[in-house]
Amino acid sequence: MPRTFKLPHFYHSPVISVVKNARRETDARKRDLSPTLLDFGPVRFKIARHFGFCYGVENAIEIAYQALAENPDKRIFLLSEIIHNPHVNENLKHRGVRFLMDTAGTPLLPFDILMPDDVVIVPAFGTTLEIEQSLRARGVTLTAYNTTCPFVEKVWRRSEEIGKQDYTVVIHGKRYHEETRATFSHAQAGAPVVVVRDLSEAQALAKVISGEKDAAFFFEKFADRFSPGFDPTVHLKRIGVVNQTTMLATETQAIADLLREAIRTTYGDTEISTHFADTRDTLCYATKENQDATLALIADGGDIAVVVGGYNSSNTSHLVELCQQRLPTYFIRDADELVSPREIRHLELETKQVKITKDWLYPKSRQQEGIPSPENRFTDPRPPTPDPHKTDIVLTAGASCPDVLLDEVLQKIVGWFPNTRSVEEVLERYQRQ
């Protein structure tokens, strides 16, 4: 039976949690990726089969609040954000937890203020060996409340294993993301390491492996992304690929396949196992489940997609990438970003800027079908007459997003439509299906 976590009551929700529990009961083996449909009448929500808090996030949150409960008279610190969600981190700050660094590793408080009796919590992304050593030198222990995700630790163990077999570790990740910084640190303790950001960079690395490009090209292309003493003429002869667990699983596999083919072309079919380590078992199941469910969600269709999560959340950004290939997609932190039926504040991935988009709830594609314009459908707060046409909203969230935030988004949007069914009626209809 899957482990259940004791999370604070305010992270639960009256709508989304009910849907999740119902899906678990009817699909215990997680074989059905079809979305959940909540029909409020004029607006319907298609909700991904898998989304929101994963095992690692729930584990981290449980440990953090356990630390608060068990140490009421001690100073409590977090190395950095426990997960990439502003609501979760702000709640911990409100309860007295102090943050030592930001997500980029920039100090917010000097380590010199720490005393051996202080409680220091390691975030879900883990931390570097260098930081661990620095804290231990000050008498600080990190074992009591270490929330490092078990799947991140699995990547570290696999990196160590292949390093002992003289393989170089190739990390698919964002070089300065907290998790990749930690994985890089742990991996380089026993192996040469290089980081590739995407398929394009993997193609460049493949050219070095095959000899099409030389060492000078490597050092220019991968500046600051390889371990000290890295020699591409030596260290790219035997490689294994691991990943930052929040990256697109399909992209990690594509990168591994590409580099494996470069090895095969260079050394021949019979030498593949000698030069390429099989590391497929390091892919995070929760990340892949969320991404697979998102693909099934957008395949089911909709008018727009709304993805909820922290703006610095890597796994959430990849769900946005998947959705915006097929639908007008809006990446929001919470319901406060829903300004009105005609305005939404959201993060644009390409520019990393928060922007305002007009008439977001009524895509131009539907206007072209001759369906009444937004002015005829909405007033603030409600339109004067009902509209017979339904709006289908695709809804999902990142692995660090509390269910309650999706509830707030859903209910705010429902409030803008006339003559909607109540939440109780919608859930009753859903549970009868």
Backbone torsions as a table, in degrees:
resi	resn	phi	psi	omega
1	MET	NA	136.6	-179.6
2	PRO	-62.2	145.2	179.0
3	ARG	-69.1	141.3	174.1
4	THR	-109.2	147.0	-175.6
5	PHE	-112.2	150.3	177.0
6	LYS	-92.8	97.9	-179.5
7	LEU	-103.3	151.5	176.6
8	PRO	-54.0	144.0	-174.3
9	HIS	-59.0	-28.7	-175.7
10	PHE	-74.1	-3.4	174.6
11	TYR	-91.3	-6.7	179.0
12	HIS	-89.5	162.8	-174.9
13	SER	-140.3	150.7	-178.0
14	PRO	-77.3	-14.4	-178.5
15	VAL	-111.3	-63.1	-173.2
16	ILE	-63.3	-41.0	179.9
17	SER	-63.9	-35.3	177.4
18	VAL	-64.4	-43.8	179.8
19	VAL	-62.8	-45.7	-179.5
20	LYS	-60.6	-44.8	-178.9
21	ASN	-64.6	-38.5	179.3
22	ALA	-64.9	-40.8	179.2
23	ARG	-66.7	-36.6	178.3
24	ARG	-62.6	-39.7	-177.9
25	GLU	-69.3	-38.2	-176.0
26	THR	-90.2	-14.1	-175.8
27	ASP	-142.3	61.0	-174.4
28	ALA	-61.1	-30.4	-178.9
29	ARG	-87.4	-0.2	175.7
30	LYS	60.8	37.6	-178.2
31	ARG	-91.2	-19.0	-177.0
32	ASP	-97.4	108.9	-178.8
33	LEU	-94.5	2.7	-179.2
34	SER	-62.7	145.2	-178.5
35	PRO	-72.6	161.0	172.3
36	THR	-86.4	133.9	178.6
37	LEU	-107.6	119.8	173.4
38	LEU	-110.2	112.3	-172.0
39	ASP	-102.4	106.8	178.7
40	PHE	-94.6	7.1	-179.8
41	GLY	103.9	-98.1	179.7
42	PRO	-71.5	-18.7	177.1
43	VAL	-131.7	135.9	178.6
44	ARG	-123.7	144.6	178.0
45	PHE	-113.4	127.5	172.1
46	LYS	-103.3	114.4	-170.8
47	ILE	-110.2	133.6	-176.2
48	ALA	-59.8	147.8	177.7
49	ARG	-62.7	-39.0	179.3
50	HIS	-125.7	132.1	177.8
51	PHE	-171.7	172.4	174.2
52	GLY	72.7	-163.9	-172.2
53	PHE	-46.0	125.7	174.0
54	CYS	-97.5	178.8	-179.4
55	TYR	-54.9	-49.3	-175.8
56	GLY	-63.5	-38.0	179.5
57	VAL	-69.5	-46.3	179.2
58	GLU	-61.9	-39.2	177.4
59	ASN	-60.8	-44.3	-178.6
60	ALA	-65.4	-44.0	-178.8
61	ILE	-65.8	-43.1	178.4
62	GLU	-57.9	-45.3	-178.1
63	ILE	-65.5	-39.8	-178.6
64	ALA	-62.8	-45.5	-179.8
65	TYR	-74.0	-26.3	172.9
66	GLN	-64.5	-41.3	178.4
67	ALA	-61.2	-40.0	178.3
68	LEU	-65.0	-44.2	-177.2
69	ALA	-67.0	-35.8	-174.5
70	GLU	-87.0	-9.9	-175.4
71	ASN	-133.8	58.7	-175.9
72	PRO	-64.2	-22.7	-175.7
73	ASP	-108.2	8.7	-179.1
74	LYS	-109.9	157.9	172.2
75	ARG	-77.4	134.5	-177.9
76	ILE	-121.8	130.4	-178.7
77	PHE	-124.9	149.6	168.3
78	LEU	-111.3	137.7	177.7
79	LEU	-58.5	-41.1	175.6
80	SER	-162.5	-167.7	-179.9
81	GLU	-52.6	132.7	-177.1
82	ILE	-67.9	-38.4	170.8
83	ILE	-144.4	170.8	-178.1
84	HIS	-91.6	68.3	171.7
85	ASN	-142.3	121.3	-174.3
86	PRO	-63.8	-32.2	-178.7
87	HIS	-67.0	-42.7	179.4
88	VAL	-64.6	-46.3	-178.2
89	ASN	-67.3	-39.1	179.4
90	GLU	-65.7	-35.9	178.7
91	ASN	-64.9	-39.7	177.9
92	LEU	-66.5	-40.2	176.2
93	LYS	-60.8	-42.5	-179.5
94	HIS	-59.5	-29.3	-179.3
95	ARG	-90.7	7.4	172.7
96	GLY	104.0	-2.4	178.5
97	VAL	-72.2	133.3	179.5
98	ARG	-108.3	143.2	-175.4
99	PHE	-101.5	130.0	-176.9
100	LEU	-84.7	-30.1	-178.0
101	MET	-141.8	161.6	170.1
102	ASP	-90.6	-177.3	-174.0
103	THR	-68.0	-20.4	178.3
104	ALA	-85.8	-3.7	-179.1
105	GLY	91.0	6.0	178.7
106	THR	-75.9	128.3	-177.7
107	PRO	-62.2	135.4	171.2
108	LEU	-103.3	-29.6	175.7
109	LEU	-136.9	142.4	178.6
110	PRO	-72.1	140.8	177.3
111	PHE	-60.3	-22.6	-177.6
112	ASP	-63.2	-17.6	-179.9
113	ILE	-79.1	-12.3	-175.3
114	LEU	-75.5	141.8	177.2
115	MET	-117.7	155.1	-179.1
116	PRO	-55.2	-26.2	-177.4
117	ASP	-85.5	-7.9	-179.6
118	ASP	-70.9	152.1	175.0
119	VAL	-98.0	124.1	177.6
120	VAL	-119.5	121.5	-178.1
121	ILE	-97.4	130.1	175.2
122	VAL	-87.1	129.4	-177.5
123	PRO	-70.9	172.8	-176.2
124	ALA	-62.6	-24.4	-178.7
125	PHE	-77.5	-11.0	-174.3
126	GLY	83.1	-173.1	177.4
127	THR	-147.8	172.8	-176.0
128	THR	-83.1	158.0	176.1
129	LEU	-62.9	-33.4	-179.4
130	GLU	-64.1	-42.6	178.4
131	ILE	-67.7	-41.4	177.0
132	GLU	-56.4	-46.1	-178.6
133	GLN	-64.8	-39.7	-180.0
134	SER	-63.7	-39.8	-179.9
135	LEU	-72.6	-39.8	178.9
136	ARG	-63.1	-34.5	178.5
137	ALA	-62.7	-22.0	178.4
138	ARG	-97.1	7.3	177.8
139	GLY	82.7	11.1	-178.5
140	VAL	-88.2	131.6	176.6
141	THR	-98.3	141.9	-177.3
142	LEU	-114.3	6.3	-173.1
143	THR	-84.4	-29.0	-172.6
144	ALA	-67.6	-39.6	-175.8
145	TYR	-132.0	58.8	178.5
146	ASN	-94.8	112.4	-175.6
147	THR	-98.6	14.0	-179.3
148	THR	-50.8	130.2	-178.7
149	CYS	-59.7	133.6	179.0
150	PRO	-57.7	-29.4	-179.0
151	PHE	-77.6	-27.3	171.6
152	VAL	-68.3	-44.3	178.6
153	GLU	-62.6	-32.0	177.0
154	LYS	-63.8	-39.4	176.1
155	VAL	-63.1	-41.3	178.5
156	TRP	-62.0	-44.2	-179.0
157	ARG	-64.0	-42.0	-180.0
158	ARG	-66.4	-38.2	177.0
159	SER	-61.7	-41.9	178.7
160	GLU	-64.0	-41.8	-178.8
161	GLU	-62.0	-48.0	-177.5
162	ILE	-73.9	-27.3	175.5
163	GLY	-63.4	-38.8	178.3
164	LYS	-66.4	-20.1	178.1
165	GLN	-96.5	15.7	176.3
166	ASP	68.1	28.7	171.0
167	TYR	-93.0	148.7	170.9
168	THR	-85.8	140.0	179.8
169	VAL	-92.0	120.0	174.0
170	VAL	-102.9	117.6	-178.3
171	ILE	-100.4	122.4	170.1
172	HIS	-85.7	108.1	-177.6
173	GLY	-175.6	-179.3	175.9
174	LYS	-94.8	116.9	-167.6
175	ARG	-50.0	-40.0	-174.5
176	TYR	-107.1	15.4	168.4
177	HIS	-69.1	146.2	-176.4
178	GLU	-54.2	-44.3	-177.3
179	GLU	-66.4	-42.6	-179.6
180	THR	-67.6	-37.1	175.1
181	ARG	-59.2	-42.6	-179.8
182	ALA	-67.8	-44.8	179.8
183	THR	-63.6	-41.8	177.8
184	PHE	-57.6	-46.6	-178.2
185	SER	-62.3	-47.1	-178.7
186	HIS	-67.5	-39.2	-177.2
187	ALA	-69.8	-40.3	-175.4
188	GLN	-71.4	-11.0	175.8
189	ALA	-66.0	-22.2	-178.1
190	GLY	-135.5	6.4	-176.9
191	ALA	-161.2	156.9	168.8
192	PRO	-66.8	147.3	-175.6
193	VAL	-137.2	141.7	171.4
194	VAL	-140.5	144.7	-178.7
195	VAL	-108.9	132.6	172.2
196	VAL	-116.7	134.6	-175.7
197	ARG	-81.8	-36.7	-173.6
198	ASP	-158.0	-173.9	-176.8
199	LEU	-64.4	-34.3	179.0
200	SER	-62.9	-43.7	178.4
201	GLU	-69.3	-32.9	176.5
202	ALA	-64.6	-36.8	177.1
203	GLN	-63.6	-38.8	177.0
204	ALA	-64.7	-41.3	179.1
205	LEU	-65.5	-37.3	179.1
206	ALA	-61.5	-34.9	178.7
207	LYS	-67.6	-32.6	176.1
208	VAL	-71.3	-41.5	178.7
209	ILE	-59.1	-43.0	-176.8
210	SER	-77.7	-13.2	-178.4
211	GLY	91.6	0.1	178.4
212	GLU	-66.9	-31.6	177.1
213	LYS	-120.4	150.0	-174.9
214	ASP	-97.0	-175.9	-177.4
215	ALA	-63.4	-36.4	179.9
216	ALA	-60.6	-40.2	177.2
217	PHE	-62.2	-44.0	-179.9
218	PHE	-59.6	-50.3	-175.9
219	PHE	-64.6	-31.2	177.6
220	GLU	-75.8	-44.7	-175.5
221	LYS	-70.8	-35.9	-174.4
222	PHE	-113.0	29.3	177.8
223	ALA	-53.1	133.4	-179.6
224	ASP	67.4	11.2	-179.1
225	ARG	-120.4	21.4	176.2
226	PHE	-135.4	157.8	-176.5
227	SER	-76.3	157.9	179.7
228	PRO	-57.2	138.4	177.7
229	GLY	80.2	9.6	-177.6
230	PHE	-65.2	129.9	178.0
231	ASP	-122.1	103.4	-175.9
232	PRO	-60.9	-24.9	179.5
233	THR	-74.0	-17.2	-179.9
234	VAL	-111.8	-45.7	-167.9
235	HIS	-84.3	-2.0	176.3
236	LEU	-105.4	13.0	178.2
237	LYS	-83.7	-26.6	177.6
238	ARG	-134.1	118.2	-174.5
239	ILE	-137.4	158.7	171.3
240	GLY	-142.6	143.5	-175.5
241	VAL	-106.3	126.5	170.3
242	VAL	-123.0	175.3	-178.1
243	ASN	-140.1	161.9	163.5
244	GLN	-68.9	123.5	-166.8
245	THR	-65.2	-14.1	-178.5
246	THR	-94.8	4.0	178.2
247	MET	-77.8	167.0	175.8
248	LEU	-63.7	120.8	-178.7
249	ALA	-62.2	-36.4	179.8
250	THR	-65.8	-34.0	179.3
251	GLU	-72.4	-40.1	176.3
252	THR	-57.9	-44.8	-179.6
253	GLN	-65.7	-38.5	178.6
254	ALA	-64.6	-38.6	178.3
255	ILE	-66.4	-44.3	178.5
256	ALA	-61.9	-42.1	179.6
257	ASP	-63.8	-40.8	179.9
258	LEU	-63.3	-47.3	-178.2
259	LEU	-69.9	-34.3	176.1
260	ARG	-63.5	-39.8	178.7
261	GLU	-66.8	-36.8	176.9
262	ALA	-64.1	-38.8	176.1
263	ILE	-64.4	-46.1	-178.9
264	ARG	-61.0	-43.8	-179.7
265	THR	-64.2	-37.0	-175.9
266	THR	-78.5	-40.2	-171.5
267	TYR	-114.5	-8.9	177.9
268	GLY	94.6	158.9	-176.1
269	ASP	-59.4	-39.5	-173.6
270	THR	-73.0	-14.6	-175.6
271	GLU	-105.4	6.1	-175.0
272	ILE	-58.1	-48.7	-176.9
273	SER	-64.7	-25.0	178.2
274	THR	-73.5	-31.6	-172.8
275	HIS	-109.3	-9.5	-176.3
276	PHE	-137.8	119.8	-178.8
277	ALA	-86.7	137.5	177.8
278	ASP	-82.4	112.6	-176.8
279	THR	-123.7	25.1	-177.3
280	ARG	-61.0	-23.0	-177.3
281	ASP	-73.8	-0.4	179.7
282	THR	-91.7	-6.8	179.7
283	LEU	-66.1	135.2	-179.1
284	CYS	-74.7	123.2	-176.8
285	TYR	-64.8	-37.1	-176.7
286	ALA	-67.4	-42.5	177.2
287	THR	-60.7	-44.3	-179.3
288	LYS	-66.9	-40.3	177.9
289	GLU	-59.7	-45.6	-179.8
290	ASN	-62.9	-40.8	-179.0
291	GLN	-70.5	-40.8	177.4
292	ASP	-64.1	-40.8	179.0
293	ALA	-65.9	-34.6	178.0
294	THR	-67.7	-40.3	177.0
295	LEU	-61.6	-42.3	177.4
296	ALA	-66.4	-34.9	-179.6
297	LEU	-64.2	-49.5	-177.7
298	ILE	-73.1	-26.4	176.1
299	ALA	-66.3	-28.0	178.9
300	ASP	-73.3	-17.9	173.6
301	GLY	91.4	161.4	178.7
302	GLY	174.2	174.4	178.8
303	ASP	-87.5	-42.9	178.3
304	ILE	-144.1	163.1	175.4
305	ALA	-120.3	137.3	174.5
306	VAL	-120.9	122.6	-179.6
307	VAL	-117.3	126.2	-174.0
308	VAL	-108.9	133.9	178.2
309	GLY	169.7	170.3	177.3
310	GLY	-64.8	141.5	-177.0
311	TYR	-67.3	-18.4	176.4
312	ASN	-101.0	16.5	-179.1
313	SER	-86.9	116.7	-178.6
314	SER	-65.7	-46.5	-176.6
315	ASN	-64.8	-34.5	178.1
316	THR	-66.8	-40.6	-179.2
317	SER	-61.3	-32.7	179.3
318	HIS	-73.1	-31.4	173.2
319	LEU	-65.4	-38.1	176.5
320	VAL	-62.3	-44.2	178.9
321	GLU	-56.7	-43.6	-179.7
322	LEU	-64.9	-45.1	-176.9
323	CYS	-66.2	-42.6	-173.3
324	GLN	-73.6	-6.5	171.9
325	GLN	-70.9	-21.9	-174.8
326	ARG	-121.6	-25.1	-171.3
327	LEU	-139.2	154.4	166.7
328	PRO	-59.1	123.2	-169.9
329	THR	-126.4	138.0	-178.8
330	TYR	-125.7	121.5	-178.9
331	PHE	-97.4	110.0	-176.4
332	ILE	-125.4	155.2	178.2
333	ARG	-81.6	-37.4	-174.7
334	ASP	-168.4	-176.2	-176.3
335	ALA	-66.5	-20.9	178.6
336	ASP	-63.4	-21.7	179.5
337	GLU	-76.3	-13.3	176.0
338	LEU	-84.4	89.4	-173.5
339	VAL	-67.6	-46.8	-179.4
340	SER	-165.9	175.9	175.4
341	PRO	-61.8	-17.6	-177.3
342	ARG	-106.3	-8.6	-178.6
343	GLU	-138.9	136.3	174.8
344	ILE	-134.5	138.5	175.2
345	ARG	-101.1	126.4	-173.9
346	HIS	-152.8	163.0	179.1
347	LEU	-89.0	129.9	174.1
348	GLU	-94.1	117.0	-174.0
349	LEU	-60.6	-41.6	-174.0
350	GLU	-61.9	-39.0	-176.9
351	THR	-101.5	-11.5	-174.9
352	LYS	59.6	27.3	-179.7
353	GLN	-113.8	144.1	173.8
354	VAL	-82.8	130.6	-176.1
355	LYS	-134.5	166.6	175.2
356	ILE	-106.6	129.2	175.4
357	THR	-115.6	135.4	-179.5
358	LYS	-88.9	154.3	174.4
359	ASP	48.3	39.3	-176.0
360	TRP	-68.1	-30.9	-175.4
361	LEU	-82.0	0.9	-177.0
362	TYR	-139.6	81.6	-174.2
363	PRO	-57.9	148.0	-179.5
364	LYS	-59.8	-31.0	-178.9
365	SER	-59.3	-35.5	179.6
366	ARG	-79.1	-31.4	176.5
367	GLN	-62.3	-36.3	-179.3
368	GLN	-68.9	-17.2	178.6
369	GLU	-82.9	0.1	178.9
370	GLY	87.2	12.2	178.2
371	ILE	-77.6	143.2	-175.3
372	PRO	-50.1	147.4	-177.8
373	SER	-70.5	164.3	-179.0
374	PRO	-57.7	-35.0	-177.6
375	GLU	-61.2	-28.6	179.4
376	ASN	-87.6	-10.4	-176.9
377	ARG	-104.2	-36.0	-172.1
378	PHE	-122.0	142.0	159.5
379	THR	-127.1	174.9	176.4
380	ASP	-101.0	111.3	9.2
381	PRO	-96.9	-16.9	-173.7
382	ARG	-132.6	148.3	177.6
383	PRO	-73.4	156.3	-176.3
384	PRO	-74.5	-28.2	-177.7
385	THR	-131.4	149.3	179.9
386	PRO	-70.0	154.9	178.5
387	ASP	-114.1	128.3	-176.0
388	PRO	-72.4	-14.8	-175.8
389	HIS	-88.5	136.3	179.7
390	LYS	-88.0	148.9	172.0
391	THR	-109.9	124.4	179.4
392	ASP	-101.8	120.3	-177.9
393	ILE	-113.1	121.4	175.1
394	VAL	-81.4	128.6	-173.5
395	LEU	-132.8	128.5	174.8
396	THR	-152.4	179.4	-176.1
397	ALA	-153.7	159.4	177.9
398	GLY	-74.4	168.5	-175.0
399	ALA	-68.5	-14.3	-179.9
400	SER	-105.8	14.4	-176.2
401	CYS	-99.1	123.1	176.7
402	PRO	-65.2	144.2	179.2
403	ASP	-56.5	-35.6	-175.3
404	VAL	-60.7	-28.2	179.2
405	LEU	-69.1	-35.1	175.9
406	LEU	-68.8	-38.0	175.2
407	ASP	-55.3	-47.8	-177.0
408	GLU	-64.6	-39.0	177.2
409	VAL	-63.6	-49.2	-178.4
410	LEU	-59.6	-48.2	-174.9
411	GLN	-70.7	-30.5	177.3
412	LYS	-67.7	-42.5	178.9
413	ILE	-65.8	-43.8	178.8
414	VAL	-57.0	-37.3	-178.9
415	GLY	-64.0	-16.6	179.4
416	TRP	-87.4	-8.9	-177.6
417	PHE	-103.8	147.1	179.5
418	PRO	-83.1	153.1	169.0
419	ASN	55.2	41.8	179.3
420	THR	-85.8	154.9	173.2
421	ARG	-71.9	155.0	177.5
422	SER	-73.0	160.1	176.8
423	VAL	-58.6	-42.0	-178.8
424	GLU	-60.9	-43.9	-179.5
425	GLU	-66.5	-41.5	-179.4
426	VAL	-63.3	-45.1	-179.6
427	LEU	-67.4	-36.7	177.9
428	GLU	-64.1	-44.0	177.5
429	ARG	-61.9	-43.1	-178.7
430	TYR	-62.8	-44.4	-176.0
431	GLN	-71.8	-18.5	177.1
432	ARG	-82.5	-17.2	-175.8
433	GLN	-67.1	NA	NA
